[in-house]
Amino acid sequence: VVDEIVVDDSHLVIGTNKPNKDPKDFELQQIVMHNVGPNHPWKYDATLVNAVPKGNIHAVGTFGPWNTESPGDSSVTGHYTFDHADLNTIKGISGMLSSVGDFKGQLNRIEVEGTTETPDFALDTANHPMPLHTTYHAIVDGTSGDTYLQPVEAKLGGSEFSCSGAIVNVKGKGHIIDLDVNVPNGQIQDFLQLAVKTEPAVMTGQVAIKAKLHIRPGKETVSKKLGLQGVVTLQRIGFTK
């Protein structure tokens, strides 16, 4: 058993035997591990550099013991904070995101629960910053980066909605995002303000949406990769001019 291990400016690379997946490469600013041995979980305190969106994640918890026969079955727990995540690193959106939450499970199936706050979320089609809050439960495969949202409860301006679905990593291309979106009783002006340059929003009223949202991988801006198929119902509509 090693009492303490301190590593600065390192990379953790998790290989894969799946032909359609890239290895996961995590940049670690610093990690401190305690009581590292073969039979008991290791305590760790780590600061990771998240590439997209760009920002630092601080996590404290336990890892292991390492399963040499099946590394993905190694146990992991922790509490994380994610501050000053710059959404501008995702082409087509902007804002500064912060998040806090807890996780537990095995490396290939981590249950994560947390919240996010983005007070200035915006799309490049309008550049109108709006407050976005989410509470989420997700299953993450730490060996591939695939994430399954089950679900996300969100509030954009004054409109509440939920999403569930998958964010899947495709080798050499990026991510495919497929979500079921449900807006039971939103305000159409919130969504118009987010997406359309006209100010004030040309319409007010209630909107209900049940739709499937698909974002394909690629280098284009998010709005050009996004597809939406479903039903939109408007009620009590008024035009502002």
N, C-alpha and C positions, 0 to 999 in steps of 0.2 A: 504494500500500500504506500503510495506517494502522498505526503501530507499536503503539498501545494504545488501546482503548476501554473505559471504565468506566461502567456504568449501574446506578443504584440504584433500587429500588422501581418496577419496570416490569412490563408485561404483554406476553407473546408470544402473539399470537392467530393461529392457523392456520385459514384458511377452508377450506370444502369445497364441491365441486360435487355431492355426494351428497345427494339430497333427504331421506333418512332419518337423516342425521347432523347433530349440532350442531357448530359450530366449536369447536376446542380452545383453551382460554384458560389459559395458564400464568402464575402469579404468580411473578415473579423478585425475590427480595430484593436480589441483586447478581449481576452478570455482568461478568467482565473478559475481554476478547478481545485477542489479540495477532496481529500481522501479517495484518490483515484486508485481503484483496485479491481480485481476480477469478480468479486462476489456481491458488492453492494452498490447502490446508486451513488454517483458523484455529484457533489454540490458544485454549481457553476454560477458565475456572474459574468455576463458577456455583453459586449457592444458590437452589433453587426451593422454593416453598411448596406442598406437596401438600395438596389439599383433603380427600380421603377416601381413606385415613385421614389425619387432620391431622398434619402433621409436615414437617420440613425435609429436603430431599434436596441433598447436596453432590456435584457431579460435576465431574470434570476430564478433558479429552480434546481431540478435534479435531472441527471441523465444516466442511463445505463442501469445495470451493467451491460457492456457491449456484447451483443450476440454475434459471435464470430461466424456461426453457421448461416445465420439469416439476419444481417445487420438491420433490415427494416423493422424487425420485431423488437429492437431495443427500445426500452421505455424512456419517456421524456415527460417532464412536467415543468411548469413555469408561470411566471407573471411578467408581462411585457408592457413597455411604454414606447410609443412611436411618435416622436415630436418633429414638427417643422418638415413634414414630408411634402416636397414640392411637386404638385400635380402637373406643373408645366413640362415635366419630363415625359408626359404622355401627350402625344401630338393631338391637339384639338380641345383639350380641357386645361383648366388652370385653377389655382387655389392652394392654400396651405392646410394640409390635413394633420390632425393629431389623433392618436388612438391609444386605448388602454384595454387590457384584457388578460385572460388566463387561458392556459392550454394544458392538456394532459393526453396521454395515450401512448401509442407506439409510433416510431419514426415514420412508418408508412401509413399511419392512420391517426392523425392528431386532431382531437376535438378542441375547437377554439371558440371562446365566447368573449365578446367585447363590444365597445362602442367607438364610433368615430365622430369627430367634429370638423367640419370644413366651413368656416364662417363666410368664405368668399369664393364658393364654387362657381365656375363659369364655363360656358362653351364658347368656342371661337366664332360661332355663327352670330352671336349677339354681344359677347363680352359684358354681360350684366351680372356682376357678382351677387350670389344669393346664399343664404345659410342652408347647409345640408347636414342633418344629423342622422346617424344610423345606429341601430342595435342589431347585432348579428350572432348567429350560431353557424359554424362552418366545420367541415371535415377537410383536412389538408393532408395530402400525401407529401411528406417532407423529402422523399426520394425523387419525386418527379415535379413537384410544384403544382400539381393539379389540385384545384380547390372546389368543393361542393358546398354551396350556400343553402342552409336549411333552417330558417330563411334569413333574409335581411328585412328588418322593419325600418323604414326611412321616413324622414320628414323634410320636404323641400319647401322653404317658405312656410306657408300655412297648410300645405297639402301632405297628407299621410298616404303611404303606399307600401307594398311589400314585393319582394323579389325572391325567387328561388331558382336554383339551376347550377350550372357548372362553368368553371374557367379552366380550360384544358390546354396544356402546353403541347405545341406541335414542333417537332424537330426542325430547326433551322428557319422557322417562320414566325414564331411568336405564340400568341394565345388565341383560341377560339372561345368566345363567350356566348352562351345560350342561357337565357333567363325567361322564366314565366313572370310577367309583371301584372300586378293587380292594384288598381287605383279605385277604391270603392266610392269615394266621395271627395274628389279633389277640387281645386280652384283652377280653372282654365288659365287665369291670368298668371299664375305661378309658372306654368309650363311655357306660356308664350314669352314671359319675361326672360326665362332661361335661354330660349332657343332663337328668338326673333329680335332683330335690332330695333324695330319700331318701339318708341317710348312716348307715352305710356302704352301698355298692352292694348291692342285694338278691341279686345273682347273681355268681358267678365262673366262669371257664372260657374255652374257646377259641371264637373267632368267625371265620368266613370270609364275606366279602361281595363279591359282584359286582353292581354296580348302576349305574343312570344317575341322576344327581342334577340337578335343575332348580330354579333360583331365579329367579322372575319379578321384573320391576321393580315398584316400588311403595314407598309410605311405611310399610308395616307392618313389624313386627319380622321378622328373618330366619327365625325358626322358623315363622312363619305363611305365608311365601312359598315354603317349601322343599317339594319333592316328591322322593320316592325310589322307584324301581321296579327290582326285581331279586331276587336270591336271597340269603338269609341262612342259614348253616349253623352250628349250635351243637354243641359237643362237650365232654365232661367237665364238665358243668354241676353246680355246687353252689350251694345257697341259703344265705345268711349267717344267716337266721333263719326 
